[in-house]
């Protein structure tokens, strides 16, 4: 059985606003209609983030649109969702957040052997000049690709 990974969506805003230091793969507790909506790509990261509440990782502000064919038992789009990780990992992340001022942000949602996984990352907020450098580097890469394509 291979680890077939298919990325559904990346959180580009997180990569732009934060300097990503370290990542962790987590499971996510979902209802049935949420799984179907994610499979259809009907979700957005927006300003989602992760908090540690009562020793659990809780994903906040991830919008998963209601499933079109769902009944009255459809899910609530913006509810808090629990992420699955080991207690040791959660303690380690909590120490880093408390000591060094990091933020936990979701960076990817993907399928791994038909299971939906989410990658959360420890990020340090970028300053305005760092964001400008990121934009400049991205524009230079784009220009270089255009030059290669036209030559």
C-alpha positions as CSV (number, residue, x, y, z in Angstrom):
1,X,0.0,0.0,0.0
2,X,1.7,3.2,-1.1
3,X,1.3,6.6,0.5
4,X,-0.6,8.2,-2.3
5,X,-0.8,11.9,-1.5
6,X,-3.0,14.2,-3.5
7,X,-3.0,17.9,-2.4
8,X,-6.5,19.4,-2.5
9,X,-5.5,23.0,-1.6
10,X,-2.6,25.0,-0.2
11,X,-3.0,28.0,2.0
12,X,-1.1,30.6,0.0
13,X,-2.0,33.4,2.4
14,X,-0.2,31.5,5.3
15,X,2.9,31.2,3.2
16,X,2.8,34.9,2.4
17,X,2.0,36.1,5.9
18,X,4.2,33.7,7.9
19,X,7.7,32.4,7.8
20,X,7.0,28.7,8.1
21,X,9.4,27.0,10.5
22,X,8.1,23.5,11.0
23,X,5.1,21.4,9.8
24,X,3.0,18.6,11.3
25,X,0.5,16.2,9.7
26,X,-2.8,15.8,11.5
27,X,-6.0,14.0,11.1
28,X,-9.2,16.1,11.2
29,X,-12.6,15.1,12.8
30,X,-15.3,15.7,10.1
31,X,-18.9,14.9,9.6
32,X,-20.1,13.0,6.5
33,X,-21.3,16.0,4.5
34,X,-18.1,17.9,5.3
35,X,-16.1,15.1,3.7
36,X,-18.2,15.3,0.5
37,X,-17.8,19.1,0.4
38,X,-14.0,18.9,0.8
39,X,-13.9,16.2,-1.9
40,X,-15.7,18.7,-4.2
41,X,-13.2,21.4,-3.2
42,X,-15.9,23.6,-1.6
43,X,-13.9,25.0,1.3
44,X,-11.6,27.9,2.0
45,X,-8.9,28.7,4.5
46,X,-9.7,32.4,4.8
47,X,-8.1,33.5,8.1
48,X,-8.2,30.1,9.7
49,X,-5.8,29.3,12.5
50,X,-5.2,26.6,15.2
51,X,-5.5,27.0,18.9
52,X,-4.7,24.6,21.7
53,X,-7.7,24.3,24.0
54,X,-7.9,21.8,26.9
55,X,-4.9,19.8,25.4
56,X,-6.5,19.5,22.0
57,X,-5.7,21.1,18.7
58,X,-8.8,23.1,17.5
59,X,-9.0,24.4,13.9
60,X,-11.0,27.7,13.8
61,X,-12.4,29.7,10.9
62,X,-12.1,27.0,8.2
63,X,-15.1,27.5,6.0
64,X,-16.5,24.2,4.5
65,X,-19.6,25.0,2.4
66,X,-22.7,22.9,3.0
67,X,-23.1,19.9,0.8
68,X,-25.5,20.6,-2.0
69,X,-27.4,17.3,-1.8
70,X,-27.3,17.3,2.1
71,X,-30.6,17.1,4.0
72,X,-31.5,19.1,7.1
73,X,-28.7,17.2,8.8
74,X,-26.1,19.2,6.9
75,X,-23.1,20.6,8.8
76,X,-22.5,24.1,10.1
77,X,-20.0,25.7,7.7
78,X,-17.8,27.6,10.2
79,X,-17.8,25.3,13.2
80,X,-14.6,24.5,15.2
81,X,-13.0,21.2,14.2
82,X,-10.7,19.0,16.3
83,X,-7.4,18.0,14.9
84,X,-5.9,14.6,15.8
85,X,-2.3,14.6,17.0
86,X,-0.4,12.8,19.8
87,X,-0.3,14.4,23.3
88,X,3.5,14.7,23.1
89,X,3.3,16.7,19.8
90,X,0.6,19.0,21.2
91,X,2.7,19.7,24.4
92,X,5.8,20.4,22.2
93,X,3.8,22.8,20.0
94,X,2.3,24.5,23.1
95,X,5.8,25.1,24.5
96,X,7.0,26.7,21.3
97,X,3.9,28.9,21.0
98,X,4.2,30.1,24.6
99,X,8.0,30.6,24.6
100,X,8.8,32.0,21.2
101,X,5.6,33.6,19.9
102,X,4.8,31.3,17.0
103,X,1.4,30.9,15.5
104,X,-0.2,27.6,14.3
105,X,-1.7,27.9,10.8
106,X,-3.1,25.3,8.5
107,X,-1.0,25.1,5.3
108,X,-2.4,22.2,3.3
109,X,-5.4,19.9,3.0
110,X,-4.8,16.7,1.2
111,X,-5.8,13.1,0.7
112,X,-3.5,10.4,2.0
113,X,-4.7,6.9,1.1
114,X,-8.3,8.2,0.8
115,X,-8.1,9.9,4.2
116,X,-8.3,13.6,4.5
117,X,-5.3,15.0,6.3
118,X,-4.4,18.6,7.2
119,X,-0.9,20.0,7.5
120,X,-0.4,22.6,10.3
121,X,2.7,24.7,10.5
122,X,4.4,26.8,13.1
123,X,4.8,30.2,11.6
124,X,6.4,33.4,12.7
125,X,4.7,36.6,11.4
126,X,6.6,38.3,8.6
127,X,7.3,42.0,8.7
128,X,6.2,44.3,5.9
129,X,9.7,44.4,4.3
130,X,9.8,40.6,4.3
131,X,6.5,40.5,2.5
132,X,7.9,42.9,-0.1
133,X,11.0,40.6,-0.6
134,X,8.6,37.7,-1.1
135,X,6.7,39.6,-3.8
136,X,9.9,40.7,-5.5
137,X,11.3,37.1,-5.6
138,X,8.0,35.8,-6.9
139,X,7.9,38.4,-9.7
140,X,11.6,37.6,-10.6
141,X,10.8,33.9,-10.9
142,X,7.8,34.7,-13.1
143,X,9.9,36.9,-15.4
144,X,12.6,34.3,-15.6
145,X,10.0,31.6,-16.6
146,X,8.6,34.0,-19.3
147,X,12.1,34.6,-20.7
148,X,12.8,30.8,-20.8
149,X,9.4,30.2,-22.5
150,X,9.9,32.9,-25.2
151,X,13.5,31.9,-26.0
